[in-house]
Amino acid sequence: MSLVLVIEDQPKLVAALRQGLEDAGHRVLTAATAPQGFDLARTQPVDVIILDRMLPGGDGANWLREHRQAGFRQPVLMLTARDHIQDRIEGLDAGADDYLIKPFDFGELLARLRALLRRPVDTADTILRAHDLELHRLERKATRAGSVIELSRREFELLEYLMLRVNETITREQLARELWQEPLMLTNVIDVTVMQLRRKVERLGVKPLIHTVRGVGYELREDR
């Protein structure tokens, strides 16, 4: 199941894209502006981005160009109502991997997403490491000292979130908002999930990696 980030400011189109993508088996995140969208892309395990060209605060192509220059690598499908050849050239030159003109057929959008998702991804992004813990993002597999760790979907997503932020303090509120996407959820649900993950990752005799920061949240640390 792929995680698709939709950066689009038209509520009706966002709702339609969410429904269609979820019906096709994808998970969906949404943002109404480019800054919000690229902030999400830096903090979430996004597989592909659907980016509207005309957004509040500026041209999506300019935002994409800036982030490509900074090393941003996720595949991007750009949407636009502009149908001139020069507009398409500008979008592709800015770093878009594909370009789709509005209005579009949803079946074509899904086909273009499938093509982008089939492209090879840099292994530096697909395998995360902390001490002897490895997370294989494409295979959705975790290992500790070479031994496979059986994780639920939520446990995998939580471990991925922590490993992308090694040695950073992550608050419960941050996990509720960004991982669970339920800002008002009860923190004991998060605490139980962390406890279950910790049991699996830190079997008897191995180095503890997931640490509680009292009154704040958690850290995955490899320096102790």
C-alpha positions as CSV (number, residue, x, y, z in Angstrom):
1,M,0.0,0.0,0.0
2,S,1.5,3.3,-1.1
3,L,1.3,6.6,0.7
4,V,0.2,9.4,-1.7
5,L,0.6,13.0,-0.7
6,V,-1.9,15.3,-2.5
7,I,-0.9,19.0,-2.5
8,E,-4.0,20.8,-3.8
9,D,-6.1,23.7,-2.6
10,Q,-9.5,22.9,-4.3
11,P,-11.5,21.1,-1.6
12,K,-13.8,19.3,-4.1
13,L,-10.9,18.0,-6.1
14,V,-9.0,17.0,-2.9
15,A,-12.1,15.0,-1.7
16,A,-12.5,13.3,-5.1
17,L,-8.8,12.4,-5.2
18,R,-8.8,11.1,-1.7
19,Q,-11.8,8.9,-2.3
20,G,-10.5,7.5,-5.6
21,L,-7.0,6.9,-4.3
22,E,-8.3,5.1,-1.2
23,D,-10.6,3.0,-3.3
24,A,-7.6,2.0,-5.3
25,G,-5.8,0.8,-2.1
26,H,-3.6,3.8,-1.4
27,R,-3.2,5.8,1.8
28,V,-3.6,9.5,1.4
29,L,-2.2,12.7,3.0
30,T,-3.4,16.1,1.9
31,A,-2.1,19.7,2.1
32,A,-3.5,22.9,0.7
33,T,-0.2,24.8,0.3
34,A,3.2,23.9,-0.9
35,P,5.0,24.7,2.4
36,Q,2.6,22.4,4.3
37,G,3.0,19.7,1.7
38,F,6.7,19.7,1.6
39,D,6.9,19.8,5.4
40,L,4.7,16.6,5.4
41,A,6.9,15.0,2.8
42,R,10.0,15.5,5.0
43,T,8.3,14.0,8.0
44,Q,6.2,11.2,6.5
45,P,7.2,8.1,4.5
46,V,5.6,9.5,1.3
47,D,5.9,7.3,-1.8
48,V,4.6,9.7,-4.4
49,I,3.3,13.3,-4.6
50,I,0.5,14.8,-6.6
51,L,1.3,18.5,-6.8
52,D,-1.0,21.2,-8.2
53,R,0.9,23.9,-10.1
54,M,-1.1,26.9,-9.0
55,L,-1.3,27.0,-5.2
56,P,-1.8,29.7,-2.5
57,G,1.5,31.4,-2.0
58,G,3.0,30.8,-5.4
59,D,3.7,28.5,-8.3
60,G,4.1,24.8,-7.2
61,A,6.9,24.5,-9.8
62,N,9.0,27.0,-8.0
63,W,8.6,25.2,-4.7
64,L,9.5,21.9,-6.4
65,R,12.6,23.3,-8.0
66,E,13.8,24.7,-4.7
67,H,13.4,21.3,-2.9
68,R,14.9,19.3,-5.8
69,Q,18.0,21.5,-5.5
70,A,18.1,20.7,-1.8
71,G,18.1,16.9,-2.5
72,F,14.3,16.1,-2.4
73,R,13.9,12.8,-4.3
74,Q,10.3,11.5,-4.1
75,P,8.5,11.1,-7.5
76,V,6.1,14.0,-8.3
77,L,3.1,14.1,-10.6
78,M,2.2,17.7,-11.4
79,L,-1.4,18.7,-12.1
80,T,-2.3,21.9,-13.9
81,A,-4.9,23.6,-15.9
82,R,-2.2,25.1,-18.1
83,D,-2.0,23.2,-21.4
84,H,0.7,25.0,-23.3
85,I,3.8,23.1,-24.3
86,Q,6.0,25.7,-22.6
87,D,4.1,25.2,-19.3
88,R,4.8,21.5,-19.4
89,I,8.4,22.1,-20.2
90,E,8.7,24.4,-17.2
91,G,7.1,21.9,-14.9
92,L,9.3,19.0,-16.0
93,D,12.4,21.3,-15.8
94,A,11.4,22.2,-12.3
95,G,11.7,18.5,-11.3
96,A,8.3,17.0,-11.9
97,D,8.5,13.4,-13.0
98,D,5.2,13.5,-14.9
99,Y,2.6,16.1,-15.9
100,L,-1.2,15.8,-16.2
101,I,-3.6,18.4,-17.6
102,K,-6.9,19.3,-15.8
103,P,-9.5,18.0,-16.3
104,F,-8.1,14.5,-16.4
105,D,-9.4,10.9,-16.5
106,F,-8.9,9.3,-13.1
107,G,-7.9,6.0,-14.6
108,E,-5.1,7.8,-16.4
109,L,-3.9,9.4,-13.2
110,L,-3.8,6.0,-11.5
111,A,-1.8,4.6,-14.4
112,R,0.7,7.4,-14.2
113,L,1.0,6.9,-10.5
114,R,1.7,3.2,-11.0
115,A,4.4,4.0,-13.5
116,L,6.1,6.4,-11.0
117,L,5.9,3.9,-8.2
118,R,7.6,1.2,-10.4
119,R,10.7,3.4,-10.8
120,P,13.7,2.4,-8.7
121,V,14.3,4.4,-5.6
122,D,17.7,5.3,-4.1
123,T,18.5,2.6,-1.5
124,A,19.7,5.3,0.9
125,D,16.0,6.1,1.3
126,T,14.7,2.6,1.3
127,I,16.9,1.1,4.1
128,L,17.0,2.8,7.4
129,R,19.6,1.8,10.0
130,A,20.2,2.5,13.7
131,H,22.9,0.4,15.5
132,D,22.0,-3.2,14.5
133,L,18.4,-2.4,13.6
134,E,17.4,-2.2,10.0
135,L,14.1,-1.2,8.4
136,H,13.6,-2.1,4.7
137,R,10.9,0.3,3.6
138,L,10.1,-1.2,0.2
139,E,9.9,-4.8,1.6
140,R,8.2,-3.5,4.8
141,K,10.5,-5.6,6.8
142,A,12.5,-5.0,10.0
143,T,15.5,-6.9,11.3
144,R,17.6,-6.7,14.5
145,A,21.1,-8.2,14.2
146,G,19.9,-10.1,11.2
147,S,16.8,-11.6,12.8
148,V,13.4,-10.6,11.3
149,I,11.0,-8.7,13.6
150,E,7.3,-9.3,13.0
151,L,5.5,-6.0,13.2
152,S,1.9,-4.9,12.8
153,R,1.2,-2.1,10.2
154,R,1.0,0.5,12.9
155,E,4.2,-0.7,14.7
156,F,6.1,-0.6,11.4
157,E,4.9,3.0,10.7
158,L,5.9,4.0,14.2
159,L,9.4,2.4,13.9
160,E,9.8,4.1,10.5
161,Y,8.8,7.4,12.0
162,L,11.3,7.1,14.8
163,M,14.2,5.8,12.6
164,L,13.8,8.8,10.3
165,R,14.4,11.0,13.4
166,V,17.2,9.1,15.2
167,N,18.4,10.9,18.3
168,E,15.5,13.4,18.1
169,T,12.9,13.8,20.9
170,I,9.4,13.0,19.5
171,T,6.5,14.2,21.6
172,R,3.2,12.3,22.0
173,E,1.4,15.2,20.5
174,Q,3.6,15.0,17.4
175,L,2.9,11.3,17.0
176,A,-0.8,11.9,17.4
177,R,-0.9,14.7,14.9
178,E,1.6,13.4,12.3
179,L,1.5,9.6,12.5
180,W,-2.0,8.8,13.8
181,Q,-3.4,12.0,12.2
182,E,-5.7,12.4,15.2
183,P,-4.5,15.4,17.3
184,L,-7.0,14.7,20.1
185,M,-6.4,11.0,20.5
186,L,-5.7,9.6,24.0
187,T,-1.9,9.4,24.6
188,N,-2.3,5.9,26.3
189,V,-2.9,4.5,22.8
190,I,0.4,5.8,21.7
191,D,2.1,4.6,24.9
192,V,0.8,1.1,24.4
193,T,1.9,0.9,20.8
194,V,5.4,2.1,21.8
195,M,5.5,-0.5,24.5
196,Q,4.6,-3.3,22.1
197,L,7.2,-2.1,19.6
198,R,9.8,-1.9,22.2
199,R,9.2,-5.4,23.3
200,K,9.7,-6.7,19.8
201,V,12.8,-4.5,19.0
202,E,14.5,-5.0,22.4
203,R,14.5,-8.6,23.1
204,L,16.3,-9.9,26.2
205,G,20.1,-9.2,26.0
206,V,20.1,-6.6,23.3
207,K,20.9,-2.9,23.5
208,P,17.9,-0.7,24.3
209,L,17.2,1.7,21.5
210,I,13.8,3.3,22.2
211,H,13.9,5.5,25.3
212,T,11.2,7.4,27.2
213,V,11.7,11.1,27.7
214,R,9.7,11.6,30.9
215,G,6.8,14.0,30.5
216,V,7.5,14.6,26.8
217,G,7.6,11.5,24.6
218,Y,10.2,9.2,23.1
219,E,13.6,9.0,21.3
220,L,15.2,6.3,19.3
221,R,18.9,6.6,20.2
222,E,21.9,4.7,19.0
223,D,24.5,6.6,21.0
224,R,24.0,4.8,24.4
